[in-house]
Amino acid sequence: MSDSISSAHSADAALGATAAHRPTLMGTRHMAVAGHYGAAHAAFAILEAGGNAVDAGVAAGLALGVLQCDIVNVAGVAPIILREAKTGQVHTIAGLGPWPRLADPEKFRRENGGHVPEGLLRTVVPAAPDAWITALERFGTMSFGEVAEAAIRFAEGFPMYPLLAGMIRLHEAEYRRWESNAAIYLPNGRPPEVGEIFRQKDLARTLRYMVDEEKAKGRLKGARDAFYRGDIARAITRYHETHGGWLRMEDMAEYRSEVARAVTRRWNGIEVSTCGPWCQGPVLLQALQLLDPTELQRLGHNSLDYLHVIAEALKLAFADRERWYGDPRFVDVPLERLLSESYAAERRRLIDPDRAFVEAPPVTALPPAPRDTSYVCVVDREGSVFSATPSDVSFESPVIPGTGLCPSSRGSQSWCDPAHKSVLAPGKRPRLTPSPALAVKPGEWVMPFGTPGGDVQLQAMLQVLLNIALFGMAPQEAVEAPRIATYSFPDSFEPHQSFPGRLNAETRLSPAILEGLASKGHDLVRWPDWTWRAGAVCTILAEERTGVLSGGADPRRPSYAVGW
């Protein structure tokens, strides 16, 4: 019997069977992968129309703000990282807005116990529209109207799908707090059912207004002015003035997304790039520097000791995030020191291969679900690369009536503690979780990658990168492999809870490995298989020598790859 089973397995391998549930999509022309299949198709349509990776990525990003409007907002955040094929230069666009000038941390200390409450007062300047337009101006070839076409069509109506329906049901009570939110997300007084047509007519009108203003002025600036200086800005700031909010026209009009070189470090012959320490991106680089690739390969993929050392490295990197990261325009972030080999050597000595580092006794409460986000990556026919993580939810602050917009509530990722590096202040940016990344093995391949998941983002991305770079997995197999995540640090979102020692693991890992992790001292909690809480990594592996593009789209959420 065992011989016949072995023969069957050999036959499956010969016929190309893999451990992945979906095939790795492959092509040679161009490819897009996004957190929703509609956004991936929107990007692909732009590529087919002659647009480049930036044009396509912006189209997908705008579409995600419609299709995943529970966790991505057109008026939210949109950090971007991109690579120009001709020069090989990697740029970042900091699509993250600051606190308004009128922001008063003392109010929160005085009236809210030192916490940033849900509602209007956690609004920061919405950055995504400017980030998308900046990307088009600097690196794109198309107009806002061309790339916004799919988003407008989706806003006019698309079929409700299971994850969005479930998230709206989960947050039904929050949506009911504001009449403008309930009107959109609870049509007919209830959460929409799967398959019903979900419409966002005000959002469609908002996007059309930006397109019309662009046409009237004959350039992208018209679309930006429509949002930051025109009727949209007036609607947002008028609502704030009327309802006790802090956002004003000056805050809107002055906002510009910063364009900078990426933070890049070489690890095992691979150049890994992230955005700066205004977000959590460099945590990925720090964790990598704590990991010895030869040792990881010796331990074996997803073995007990392999998962343990990854968890411990992540704890150390996140401890530095908590201690040092913040808006570099306001605080000194010693990034060169944090990313130095000498510092990594110091920190590496703290990892005990036999015992988990636990700061306090295990706790029994469950970590909160991440507020969440989405992701898109694109590689075009020239080899240019786009990677972005647009975000912001629609259930913790009010929709501005008549606009369909819920301006960025990313103030939830600030602190009120004056000693904290990310203490809120007028004009200062919160410390952001969305963190797109890009990896390059010179002369061999380029790989954009990212995921939703709050504090789980970089943990999922690290594991997928190792799956591909160290163990040679195809992208789809790499994103589907079971994962772990530590919560042994203060959560980035209010109320910034900490779960010392907590380690979550998908149950597709063997019982022996799960028991082994617990025996090493991890406060182990089993995730159900294929949980959306483990992130949903999307990636494209672009091989430079062959020209082959391979896409991976995580089935934990409705992500999809499209290309040929």
C-alpha positions in Angstrom: 0.0 0.0 0.0 2.8 2.4 0.9 4.5 1.7 -2.4 1.4 2.6 -4.4 1.0 5.9 -2.4 4.7 6.7 -3.0 4.2 6.0 -6.7 1.1 8.3 -6.8 3.1 11.1 -5.1 5.9 10.7 -7.6 3.4 10.8 -10.5 1.8 14.0 -9.0 5.2 15.6 -8.8 6.1 14.7 -12.3 2.8 16.3 -13.5 3.7 19.6 -11.7 1.6 19.2 -8.5 2.6 21.6 -5.8 1.8 22.2 -2.1 -0.2 25.4 -3.1 -3.9 25.5 -3.5 -3.7 27.9 -6.5 -1.2 27.8 -9.3 1.6 30.3 -9.4 0.5 32.7 -12.2 3.4 33.2 -14.7 3.9 35.5 -17.6 6.5 37.5 -19.5 4.8 40.8 -20.3 3.4 42.4 -17.2 1.6 41.5 -14.0 -0.4 42.9 -11.1 -1.3 41.4 -7.7 -3.8 43.1 -5.4 -5.8 42.5 -2.2 -9.0 42.3 -4.2 -9.4 40.6 -7.6 -11.2 43.7 -9.0 -8.3 45.9 -8.2 -5.9 43.5 -9.8 -8.0 43.6 -13.0 -8.1 47.4 -12.9 -4.3 47.5 -12.8 -4.1 44.9 -15.7 -6.4 47.0 -17.8 -4.1 50.0 -17.5 -1.1 47.9 -18.4 -2.9 46.6 -21.4 -3.8 50.2 -22.4 -0.1 51.1 -22.4 0.3 52.4 -18.9 3.4 51.7 -16.8 3.6 50.1 -13.3 2.9 53.4 -11.5 -0.2 54.1 -13.6 -1.5 50.6 -13.0 -0.6 50.6 -9.3 -2.5 53.9 -8.7 -5.5 52.5 -10.6 -5.5 49.5 -8.3 -4.9 51.6 -5.2 -7.9 53.8 -6.0 -10.0 50.7 -6.7 -9.1 49.2 -3.4 -10.5 52.3 -1.7 -13.8 51.4 -3.2 -13.8 47.6 -3.2 -12.3 47.2 0.3 -13.9 50.3 1.7 -14.0 48.8 5.2 -10.2 48.8 5.5 -9.0 51.2 2.7 -10.2 54.7 2.2 -9.8 57.0 -0.8 -9.1 59.7 1.8 -6.8 57.5 3.8 -3.0 56.7 3.8 -1.0 55.2 0.9 2.7 54.6 1.5 4.4 53.7 -1.8 7.8 52.2 -2.8 8.8 51.9 -6.4 11.8 51.1 -8.6 12.7 52.6 -11.9 13.8 50.0 -14.4 16.2 52.3 -16.3 18.1 53.5 -13.2 17.5 50.9 -10.6 16.8 53.6 -8.1 14.2 52.8 -5.4 12.0 55.7 -4.2 9.4 56.0 -1.5 6.4 58.2 -1.3 5.3 58.9 2.2 1.5 58.9 1.8 0.9 59.6 5.5 -0.6 62.9 6.7 0.2 64.8 9.9 -2.0 65.8 12.8 -3.8 69.1 12.2 -2.4 72.4 13.6 -5.1 72.5 16.2 -4.5 69.1 17.5 -4.3 69.2 21.3 -2.8 66.1 23.1 -3.6 67.7 26.5 -7.3 67.3 25.7 -6.8 63.6 25.4 -4.7 63.4 28.6 -7.3 65.6 30.4 -10.5 64.0 29.1 -9.7 60.5 27.8 -7.2 59.0 30.2 -4.3 59.6 27.9 -5.9 57.8 24.9 -6.8 58.9 21.4 -10.6 58.1 21.3 -12.5 56.9 18.2 -14.3 59.6 16.3 -13.6 62.8 14.6 -10.7 63.9 16.7 -8.4 61.1 15.6 -8.4 62.4 12.0 -5.1 63.3 10.5 -4.7 65.1 7.1 -5.8 62.6 4.4 -2.7 61.7 2.3 -3.7 59.0 -0.2 -5.0 61.3 -3.0 -1.8 63.4 -2.9 0.4 60.3 -2.8 -1.3 58.7 -5.8 -1.1 62.0 -7.8 2.5 62.6 -6.8 3.3 59.1 -8.1 1.6 59.9 -11.4 3.4 63.3 -11.7 6.9 62.0 -10.9 6.8 58.5 -12.4 3.6 57.8 -14.3 2.4 58.5 -17.8 -1.4 58.7 -17.5 -4.0 61.2 -16.2 -5.9 60.9 -13.0 -9.1 60.4 -15.0 -7.6 57.5 -16.9 -6.5 55.6 -13.8 -9.6 56.5 -11.7 -12.0 55.0 -14.3 -12.3 51.6 -12.7 -12.7 53.0 -9.2 -15.6 55.1 -10.3 -17.2 52.2 -12.1 -16.9 50.1 -8.9 -18.3 52.9 -6.8 -21.4 52.8 -8.9 -21.9 49.2 -7.8 -20.2 45.9 -7.3 -21.4 42.5 -5.9 -20.9 42.2 -2.2 -18.3 39.5 -1.3 -17.9 37.4 1.8 -15.0 39.2 3.6 -16.5 42.7 3.2 -19.9 41.4 4.2 -18.5 39.8 7.3 -16.4 42.8 8.3 -19.5 45.1 8.1 -21.5 42.7 10.2 -18.6 42.6 12.7 -18.6 46.4 13.0 -22.3 47.0 12.6 -22.6 48.8 15.9 -19.8 51.1 15.0 -21.3 52.0 11.7 -24.6 52.8 13.4 -22.9 55.6 15.5 -23.0 58.0 12.5 -25.9 58.4 10.2 -23.6 59.1 7.2 -21.8 55.8 7.7 -24.9 53.8 8.3 -26.5 55.2 5.1 -23.6 53.6 3.0 -22.6 50.5 4.9 -26.0 49.5 6.3 -28.3 50.1 3.2 -31.9 49.2 4.0 -31.0 49.4 7.7 -28.9 46.2 7.7 -25.6 44.8 6.7 -25.6 43.9 3.0 -25.7 40.2 2.0 -23.2 38.4 -0.2 -24.1 38.9 -3.9 -26.1 42.1 -3.3 -25.0 45.1 -5.4 -23.2 47.5 -3.1 -23.2 51.1 -4.2 -21.2 54.2 -3.0 -22.8 57.0 -5.1 -21.3 59.9 -3.2 -17.8 58.4 -3.5 -18.4 58.1 -7.3 -19.4 61.8 -7.5 -16.3 62.8 -5.4 -14.0 60.9 -7.8 -15.8 62.3 -10.9 -15.4 65.9 -9.5 -11.6 65.3 -9.2 -11.6 64.0 -12.8 -13.6 67.0 -14.0 -11.3 69.5 -12.3 -8.3 67.8 -13.9 -9.9 68.1 -17.3 -10.8 71.8 -16.7 -7.2 72.7 -15.7 -5.6 70.3 -18.2 -3.2 68.7 -15.7 -3.0 66.5 -12.6 -2.8 69.6 -10.4 -6.5 70.1 -11.1 -7.4 66.8 -9.4 -5.2 67.5 -6.4 -6.6 71.0 -6.0 -10.1 69.6 -6.2 -9.4 67.5 -3.2 -7.1 69.7 -1.1 -8.2 73.2 -2.0 -11.6 72.8 -3.7 -15.1 71.6 -2.8 -13.9 68.3 -1.2 -11.6 70.1 1.2 -14.3 72.6 2.0 -16.8 69.8 2.8 -14.3 68.0 5.0 -13.2 71.1 7.0 -16.7 72.5 7.3 -17.8 69.3 8.9 -14.8 69.5 11.3 -15.5 73.1 12.2 -19.2 72.3 12.8 -18.6 69.2 14.9 -15.6 70.1 16.9 -12.9 68.6 14.8 -9.4 70.0 14.2 -8.9 69.8 10.5 -8.9 73.1 8.6 -8.3 74.3 5.0 -4.8 75.4 5.8 -3.9 71.8 6.9 -5.4 70.4 3.6 -3.9 73.0 1.3 -0.3 72.7 2.6 -0.1 68.9 2.5 2.5 67.3 0.2 3.7 63.7 0.2 7.4 63.4 0.8 9.4 61.7 -1.9 12.7 60.1 -0.7 15.2 57.3 -1.3 14.2 54.0 0.3 15.9 52.6 3.3 17.9 49.6 2.0 20.1 46.9 3.5 21.8 43.9 2.0 21.1 40.5 3.5 22.4 37.2 2.1 23.1 38.9 -1.3 19.6 40.5 -1.4 18.9 44.2 -1.3 15.8 44.7 0.8 14.1 48.2 0.8 11.4 49.7 2.9 10.0 53.1 3.7 11.6 55.1 6.6 11.0 55.0 10.3 7.9 57.1 10.1 6.4 53.7 9.5 7.4 50.3 10.9 9.2 49.3 7.6 12.8 49.1 9.0 11.6 46.4 11.5 11.9 44.0 8.5 15.5 45.0 7.9 16.4 44.7 11.6 14.8 41.2 11.9 16.6 40.0 8.8 20.0 41.2 10.2 19.4 39.1 13.4 18.9 35.9 11.3 21.8 33.8 10.0 20.7 32.4 6.6 23.0 29.4 6.8 21.7 28.6 10.3 18.1 28.9 9.1 18.7 26.5 6.3 20.3 24.1 8.7 17.3 24.2 11.0 14.9 23.6 8.2 11.8 25.4 6.9 9.1 25.8 9.6 10.9 23.5 12.0 10.5 24.1 15.8 13.8 25.8 16.2 13.4 27.8 13.0 10.1 29.2 14.1 11.4 29.9 17.6 14.4 31.9 16.4 12.3 33.9 13.9 9.8 34.8 16.7 12.7 35.9 19.0 14.3 38.0 16.3 11.0 39.7 15.7 10.5 40.5 19.4 13.8 42.2 19.5 13.1 44.2 16.3 9.7 45.3 17.5 11.2 46.3 20.9 13.4 48.8 18.9 10.4 50.0 17.0 8.7 50.8 20.3 11.7 52.5 21.7 13.0 54.5 18.8 10.7 54.8 15.8 8.7 58.0 15.0 8.4 60.9 12.6 12.0 61.8 11.8 11.0 65.4 11.3 10.3 65.5 15.1 12.4 62.8 16.7 15.9 61.5 16.3 15.7 57.9 15.0 19.2 56.4 15.2 18.6 54.3 12.1 22.2 53.8 11.1 23.0 52.4 14.5 19.8 50.2 14.6 20.7 48.8 11.2 24.4 48.3 11.8 26.0 44.9 11.9 27.6 45.7 15.3 24.2 46.4 16.8 22.7 43.3 15.3 25.6 41.2 16.8 24.8 42.7 20.2 21.1 41.9 19.9 21.6 38.4 18.4 23.3 37.3 21.6 20.0 37.9 23.4 18.3 35.1 21.5 18.2 31.9 23.6 17.7 28.9 21.2 15.9 26.9 24.0 13.8 29.5 25.7 11.4 32.2 24.7 11.9 35.7 26.0 8.8 36.6 28.1 8.6 40.0 29.7 5.7 39.2 31.9 3.4 36.2 32.8 1.2 35.0 29.9 -2.2 36.7 29.5 -5.5 35.1 28.5 -7.1 38.0 26.5 -7.1 37.8 22.8 -5.2 40.5 20.8 -7.7 42.8 19.0 -8.3 42.3 15.3 -6.1 44.7 13.3 -7.8 47.8 11.9 -6.2 46.6 8.7 -5.4 47.6 5.1 -4.7 46.2 1.7 -1.9 45.9 -0.8 -1.0 46.1 -4.5 2.2 45.4 -6.5 2.8 45.7 -10.2 5.7 44.9 -12.6 5.4 46.4 -16.1 6.9 45.4 -19.5 10.0 47.6 -18.9 10.7 46.0 -15.5 9.6 49.0 -13.4 8.1 48.0 -10.1 5.3 49.5 -7.9 4.5 48.4 -4.3 1.9 50.2 -2.1 -0.1 49.5 1.0 -3.2 51.8 1.0 -5.3 51.8 4.2 -7.8 53.4 6.7 -11.1 52.1 8.0 -14.6 53.4 7.7 -16.0 52.3 11.1 -14.2 54.4 13.7 -14.8 57.9 12.5 -17.6 59.6 10.5 -18.1 59.7 6.8 -18.2 63.3 5.6 -21.8 63.7 4.4 -22.1 64.0 0.6 -18.5 62.8 -0.1 -18.4 59.1 0.6 -15.1 59.8 2.3 -13.9 58.8 5.8 -10.7 61.0 6.2 -7.8 59.2 7.7 -8.3 58.1 11.3 -4.6 57.1 11.5 -4.3 59.2 14.7 -5.1 55.8 16.3 -1.4 55.0 15.9 -0.2 57.9 18.0 0.5 58.0 21.8 -0.4 60.6 24.4 2.6 59.7 26.6 5.0 62.7 26.4 8.0 60.3 26.7 7.0 58.2 23.7 8.7 58.8 20.4 5.3 58.7 18.7 3.6 61.1 21.0 1.1 63.1 19.0 1.8 66.8 18.2 0.5 69.3 15.7 2.1 68.7 12.3 3.6 65.4 13.4 2.8 62.1 11.7 1.7 59.0 13.6 3.9 55.9 13.4 2.3 53.9 10.6 1.9 50.2 10.3 1.3 49.9 6.5 4.8 49.0 5.1 5.3 48.0 1.4 8.6 46.5 0.6 10.9 45.5 -2.3 13.6 43.0 -2.6 16.3 42.8 -5.3 18.8 40.1 -5.9 21.1 41.9 -8.4 21.3 40.3 -11.8 18.7 37.7 -10.8 15.3 39.0 -9.7 13.2 41.8 -8.3 10.3 41.2 -5.9 7.8 43.7 -4.6 5.8 42.3 -1.6 3.4 43.4 1.1 0.3 42.6 3.1 -2.5 43.8 5.3 -2.4 42.8 9.0 -1.4 45.7 11.3 1.5 44.5 13.4 1.5 41.2 11.7 2.4 42.7 8.3 6.2 42.6 8.6 6.1 39.2 10.3 4.2 37.6 7.4 6.4 39.4 4.9 9.5 38.2 6.6 8.4 34.6 6.4 7.3 34.8 2.8 10.7 36.4 1.8 12.5 33.6 3.6 10.3 31.0 1.9 11.3 32.3 -1.5 14.9 33.5 -1.0 16.2 30.7 1.2 14.0 27.7 0.3 13.3 28.3 -3.3 9.5 28.2 -3.1 7.4 29.5 -5.9 5.5 32.7 -4.9 2.1 31.1 -4.6 3.5 28.3 -2.4 5.4 30.8 -0.3 2.4 33.0 0.5 0.2 29.9 1.3 2.7 28.3 3.7 1.6 28.4 7.4 2.8 31.2 9.6 3.3 32.4 13.1 3.1 35.9 14.6 4.2 37.3 17.9 2.2 39.9 19.9 4.9 40.4 22.6 5.0 44.2 22.3 2.6 47.2 22.5 0.0 47.1 19.7 0.4 50.0 17.3 -3.3 50.8 17.5 -5.1 52.4 20.4 -5.3 51.4 23.2 -1.8 49.9 22.6 -2.3 46.7 24.5 0.7 44.4 25.0 0.6 40.6 25.1 4.0 39.5 26.5 5.1 36.1 25.3 2.0 35.6 23.1 2.7 33.6 19.9 0.0 32.8 17.4 0.4 29.9 15.0 -1.7 28.4 12.2 -2.7 24.9 13.0 -1.4 23.5 9.7 1.9 23.4 11.6 2.3 19.9 13.1 1.1 19.2 16.7 4.6 18.4 17.7 5.9 21.8 16.5 3.1 23.6 18.3 3.7 21.7 21.5 7.4 22.4 21.1 6.9 26.1 20.8 4.8 26.0 24.0 7.5 24.0 25.8 10.1 26.7 24.9 8.0 29.2 26.9 5.9 30.8 24.2 2.3 31.6 25.3 1.0 29.7 22.3 -2.4 30.4 20.8 -3.6 28.4 17.8 -5.0 30.3 14.9 -7.6 28.5 12.6 -6.2 27.5 9.3 -6.2 30.2 6.6 -7.1 32.9 9.0 -7.3 36.4 7.6 -5.5 37.6 10.8 -2.3 36.0 9.6 -2.0 38.6 6.8 -2.6 38.1 3.0 0.8 38.6 1.3 0.9 39.5 -2.4 4.1 39.4 -4.4 5.6 39.2 -7.9 9.0 37.6 -8.6 10.4 39.1 -11.7 13.4 37.1 -13.0 15.8 39.3 -14.9 17.6 36.7 -16.9 14.5 34.9 -18.3 12.0 37.7 -18.2 9.5 35.4 -16.4 7.1 37.0 -13.9 5.6 34.8 -11.2 2.8 36.1 -9.0 1.6 35.0 -5.6 -1.8 36.0 -4.2 -2.7 34.9 -0.6 -6.0 33.0 -0.5 -6.5 34.0 3.2 -8.3 37.0 1.6 -9.8 37.8 -1.8 -6.4 38.7 -3.3 -5.6 37.8 -6.9 -2.9 37.9 -9.5 -3.5 38.9 -13.1 -0.9 38.9 -15.9 0.6 37.2 -18.9 
